[in-house]
Amino acid sequence: MISPVVFFSGVVGAPCECDQIMFGGDLKRFLQALRIADRQLQLRLQLQQRNRVENIVPNNRNVLYLIIGALVVVLGVVGYNLYQEKKEPNGVQINIGPDGLKVQNK
């Protein structure tokens, strides 16, 4: 249903015949309903904006936890590899040098 458009060229808030005809004398009630509806829409928009922000923050926290976890794993792997390099090997060690052949049991 298409609602009629009324152009008003007068003082805002001043009574007008067209307003009385269109709304059947209930202009004050109609304007009050518009204010209530407008306030409800504003509250809904604010709630939606809050929900968007609240939904973004946990996702950012999850990514942060993922990055920290990955760094901990990388540090663990690097530390283990350095430990294995420094650790002396078990078993038999054969050295060939200027003094000849040396066999050591470790």
Buried (B, 14 or more C-beta within 10 A) or exposed (E): EEEEEEEEEEEEEEEBEEBEEBEEEEBEEBEEEEEEEEEEEEEEEEEEEEEEEEEEEEEEEEEEEEEEEEEEEEEEEEEEEEEEEEEEEEEEEEEEEEEEEEEEEE
